[in-house]
Amino acid sequence: MVTLTFLTRADCHLCETARDAIAEAVAGRDVSVSEIDIDTDDDLAGQYGWDVPVVLLNGRQHSFHRVDSGRLSRALEALGA
């Protein structure tokens, strides 16, 4: 199973768009998705600041600011999801 972590924050219009792209890419795949508001974690807020949304696949950064569902789908497929 692939773990996808979606780092976001409240009132982020790019995050809303990214959420849709993620939903499209993970549909029907063996992927565990978790969403974290970086403003609830000082370390994440310090690390990512205004770079949200961020997608991590198995803990490694895949994308930030904009999420392309096709690119994400290919990465998930490469990881066996």
QUIPESUL-V242476 format. One record per residue. N is the residue number from 1. PHI is phi in whole degrees, 0 to 359 (NA if undefined). BURIAL is b if it has 9 or more other C-alpha atoms within 8 Angstrom, else e. D_CENTER is the distance of its C-alpha to the mean C-alpha in whole Angstrom. Layout:
n->(N | N)
phi->(PHI | PHI)
burial->(BURIAL | BURIAL)
d_center->(D_CENTER | D_CENTER)
This chain:
n->(1 | 2 | 3 | 4 | 5 | 6 | 7 | 8 | 9 | 10 | 11 | 12 | 13 | 14 | 15 | 16 | 17 | 18 | 19 | 20 | 21 | 22 | 23 | 24 | 25 | 26 | 27 | 28 | 29 | 30 | 31 | 32 | 33 | 34 | 35 | 36 | 37 | 38 | 39 | 40 | 41 | 42 | 43 | 44 | 45 | 46 | 47 | 48 | 49 | 50 | 51 | 52 | 53 | 54 | 55 | 56 | 57 | 58 | 59 | 60 | 61 | 62 | 63 | 64 | 65 | 66 | 67 | 68 | 69 | 70 | 71 | 72 | 73 | 74 | 75 | 76 | 77 | 78 | 79 | 80 | 81)
phi->(NA | 266 | 256 | 247 | 249 | 252 | 265 | 215 | 205 | 296 | 59 | 251 | 293 | 294 | 293 | 298 | 295 | 296 | 301 | 294 | 296 | 295 | 302 | 295 | 289 | 269 | 305 | 77 | 251 | 275 | 228 | 266 | 250 | 231 | 241 | 232 | 279 | 296 | 287 | 264 | 220 | 302 | 295 | 294 | 298 | 291 | 284 | 253 | 43 | 262 | 274 | 288 | 284 | 232 | 245 | 249 | 248 | 50 | 86 | 253 | 294 | 258 | 205 | 210 | 68 | 233 | 244 | 265 | 297 | 294 | 296 | 295 | 301 | 296 | 294 | 296 | 298 | 297 | 272 | 92 | 267)
burial->(e | b | b | b | b | b | b | b | b | e | e | e | e | b | b | e | b | b | e | e | b | b | e | e | b | b | e | e | e | e | b | e | e | e | e | b | b | b | e | e | e | e | e | b | b | e | e | b | e | e | e | b | b | b | b | b | b | e | e | e | b | b | b | b | b | e | b | e | b | e | e | b | b | e | e | b | e | e | e | e | b)
d_center->(16 | 12 | 10 | 6 | 5 | 3 | 6 | 8 | 12 | 15 | 16 | 13 | 14 | 11 | 9 | 11 | 11 | 7 | 8 | 11 | 9 | 7 | 10 | 12 | 11 | 11 | 14 | 17 | 15 | 15 | 12 | 11 | 8 | 8 | 8 | 9 | 11 | 12 | 16 | 16 | 16 | 18 | 17 | 14 | 15 | 17 | 15 | 13 | 15 | 14 | 12 | 9 | 7 | 5 | 3 | 5 | 8 | 11 | 10 | 10 | 8 | 8 | 7 | 8 | 10 | 10 | 8 | 11 | 11 | 14 | 12 | 9 | 12 | 14 | 12 | 12 | 15 | 16 | 15 | 17 | 15)
